[in-house]
């Protein structure tokens, strides 16, 4: 097999030497394949692209008005703790294995992480990714974040189970199956995931394309989930059943340290694809819908309360002596767990059909799914009133690697030991 390090070398006919640092040589290989005139003009175009992107980024940092960036580097990856952006594109990939010598998979994973980290670092900061000729699509990242995770099976296959948190080896075959699950492998386990979020859908889509193209020698896309949440008024966004979704989440640093980040600064990402039965849901009147959730539709307050952020009191009774919040309501079951997982759910919809075709991409982060998502979902699957109108059709879990610092690539410490 030809050396796949230079994933973009097929742009060039020139043989590509083994790079010490993937990015620089790749760019050289790319130019080497063009005739002198072509090389010169592309070089000019690329450097002006880089310059204008960089200056646009700086201008954004100065004016702060139109260009919005979220830091890429830090102890934790971006795309978890920050407020949810408007759009999400979650893409799962499987690594190519055909014809690889022993040890080749780990080597390719390393190459993929190097390429992706460089490109993700650039694009999230408003700079052009390597060999990207569409630099206009990256100058305004608008809070673009790109978060990577590895699937448990891949971690085992590349011999890194001992370096990963202990939940990984207990979930090699994915999360346990729950009552009512109708799982479809189309949205199931995969080797690697990219969660790409941002407030500009074009930038999000472009980032997905750049990364898919950049990694094409090593990884093939397996599934894609597109989601949106919008809050023009600045309030907590609503899901497509009409309720504010994202009220009770961790907001304090201590909560993130205790429940969301693992010892290395990583996290566990659960992705559940959920389908709504809209015609059946629409048979319910508003009051019944509130009983199902345990919250008011308009304010998002717990039933009996006035404000969205009023504490949920499951013991509070109405005039009839019965609890105001039904114990089998969604919040009746989940209350108190809100700060233990960072929910980052996105709405999805597909073609419009008479039956409706929509639901929720339930994404949550926690340091140990065996302590957070799994026991909670077990309870929900057993008794949540909401189950009558929802079906879980996809399930995947990934170890989100610790953040990068000082120019490192994703997973460097783990891969290099
Ligand atoms: C279609 C599926 C789901 C919908 C539509 C949904 C919707 C909601 C809504 C509207 C709330 C109340 C507002 C808020 O705090 O954000 C809520 C709360 C919550 N949900 Fe869900 N949810 C779904 C699935 C899940 C799943 C699968 C889990 C975890 C296994 C979960 C865990 C929670 C938790 C922990 C809370 C916060 C409870 C609290 O502390 O008050 N939800 N959800």
Boltz pocket constraint, residues with backbone or C-beta under 6 A from the ligand:
constraints:
  - pocket:
      binder: B
      contacts: [[A, 239], [A, 241], [A, 243], [A, 244], [A, 245], [A, 246], [A, 247], [A, 248], [A, 249], [A, 272], [A, 274], [A, 293], [A, 295], [A, 300], [A, 312], [A, 330], [A, 331], [A, 334], [A, 335], [A, 336], [A, 337], [A, 338], [A, 339], [A, 341], [A, 360], [A, 362], [A, 373], [A, 376], [A, 377], [A, 380], [A, 390]]
      max_distance: 6.0
